[in-house]
Each structure stands twice: as C-alpha cells, then as structure tokens.
C-alpha cells in the first residue's frame, strides 16, 4: 500500500530520514513544528519507503512522535530490543540504497467512549471506557491485511515471523551497554 492511497485527512508527514555513515547516525529532517513533534496524544505511525508502507505501529510515548522515532533511530546504543534494532537495520539498508524513508502519523483524538455496562446489581449504566492505541494499531494492521492480503513487511511480530538470521546475528554481535 502506498502512503498516497490513505484517504484520512488526519495523516501528517513527520519527517524524512537520511544517514551519516561516518557517524553511524540516522538524521531526521522534520516537516512539522515542535507542537506536533511533542504532541503526547496516542498515535498510529507509518514507516514508508519510496511511498510504500513497510511498518504500521502505535505509541503513546510521553515524549511525542520524536521519542517514538528516536526509539528506532538510536537503537544502536543502550540495550534496545531486537525489534527496534531490526527496524533500524532495515532503515539504514534502505537509506544506503538511496531510497526515500519517511515517517507519517495519525494522532488519536478520542481517548475514551461511553458504553452501557451492566453491573453486578443488574443495572445498566453508561460508563466511560478508555480506548487503547494498541487496539487501534491492531485495527489498522488488520485493515491493511484485508485490503492487500498480507501485513506490512516490517510488522514481524504481528505477522508471526522471526527476524531474519542476518539481523539476529548482527544484533547478537553487539556489546550492549
């Protein structure tokens, strides 16, 4: 699926990525202001290569979309999960091939809804229920799969796929601090 195929007017292009090989650093060229970068609302994000959606994710990191992106681009430091490291590995490979790498997101504006719930006493009351960004992320991945017959390529966990051996080997070679 191409990012241009999304008909949701709430989608925002967040940044383009580039890679400084000498410093082993992925650089974000943000297309949004600080208010959007630091927005703490839950979000669904898309990693896009040459216009094609490769990963759909969700986050409610309190540092905003910047923290969400940093979890991937800085996963060569600290003690990252293999999923963060593996996505960074893919990003670098794409950038090394001079492919266009972008992040987009949709902020989730509704944080709760009111539902009728029947309680112990048999009385039904309208009750405020929080909405999980994970549920919305899952619905995006399912809808993508319904339309295209498969999940986004980099959604390994949701696909039930193991990380490629070459990524696992590189991850295991690192001495994490």
N, C-alpha and C positions, 0 to 999 in steps of 0.2 A: 504494500500500500504506500502510495506517495503522500507526503505531508500535504500537498496541494489538494488531495482528494477529501481532506477533512473539511466538512461544511460548518463546523462550530465556530461562530464568530468570536468566542472567548479564547481561542488559542492565540498564544503570544510567542513570537520568536524571542528567545532569551539571549542566545549568543552563537557565535561561530568559534570554532576551535582551531588552533594552529599548534605546531610542535617545534620546540627548540631542542634539537637532538643533542647538541653540545652539553646543555644543562639538564637533559632528560626531563624537560618541563613542558607540560601542556598549558597553553595560554588561552584564556577566554577573552574574546572581544565582545563585550556585552552590547546588546542592541536596546537595552532598557535602562531606565533610571533607577536610582537607589531605592525608591519606594517599592518598585516591583521586585528588585533583587532581594530585598529584606522582608517582603510580604510573608507573614507566618501562617497564612491560611494553608490548609492541606492542598496538595497539588498532584495532578497527574502529569508526568513528563514523558517526552518522546526524544529518543536519540535517533538522529536522522543522518543518513549517509547518502550524499548525492540525491537528496529528495526522497529517499526510501526510508520508511520507519523500520529500524532494526531492534529497538527495545522500547517497551512501554513499562513505566514504573510509577510508583506513587511514594509520596513522602509528606510528612508533617514536621520535618526538622524545624526547630525553632529559629534557626539561622536563615531561613528562607531558601529560595532556589539556589542561592550561592553555595550554601552548605551542602545541598543535595549534589550539586555538580562537583564541588571540591572533594566529596567522598570518593568520587571516581578518579578525578584527575590527579589527586595527591596520594593515590593508593600505592605508590612506590615507597612510601615512608610509613613509619609506625608499625602497626600489626593489623593490616587490612584482611578482610575476608577474601577468599578466593574469588567470590563473585565480583567484588569491587576491582580487585587486581585484574581479573579476566576481562572485564569491560575496558579497563584502561589499556590492556594489551591490544585489544581489538581497535580501540581508538587510535593508538599510535600506528598500528599497521595501516589503517585507512589514511591517516594523515601522511605517512611515509609514501603512500601511493598517490599523493596529491588529490585525494578525494575531499569533497566538501563535507565537513562534520558540523552539525548544528544541534542545539537543544531547543526544544519548544516546551511549553507547558500550558495547562488549563488549571486555573485556581478553582477550588471547590467552594462555592459561595454558601451553600446550605450546610450547616453543621449539625442540625437536628431537625426532626419532624415530629409531629404529634400523631400518635396511633391509639386506637381504642384497645385497651388491655383489660382482660377480665382477671380480677384479683381473687385472693383466697375466699373472700366473703361473697363471691359470685357477682359482685358489682363491676360493671364495665366503666372504666374511666379513660378519658383522653390523657395520655402520658407522653411527655417529651422524651424522645429517644435519640441518642447521638448517632450520627452517620460515620462509619469508619471509611477512611480513604482507601483502606485495603479492599473493601467491598467494591468501591467504585473502580479502583485499579483492575480488579479481577473482571468486572463487567466490561471494561474496555478491551482487555485481552480476549475475553470470550467473544465479543462482537467482532473483533479483528479476525479471529479464527473462523467464526461463522461466515464471514464475507470472503476470506481468502483461503480457507481450507487448511491453514496452519497458523501457529502462533508466530509472533515476531522472532526472527532468527536468534537474537541475543537474550531472549527470555528463557534461559536454560532451565531454571528451577521450575517454572510453570510448565515447560514442555516435558519435564521429567527426564531431561538429558543430562549426561555427565559433561563436565568441562573437557575439552579436547586434551589429549595427553601432552601436547606441546605446551599448553598453558599450565597444566598441573606441574610439569617438570620445571618450568621457569619459576613458578611460584615456590616450589619446594627448594630450589637452589638459593633463594634469597635468605639472608640472615636478618630476620625482622627484629627491630629494636623495640 
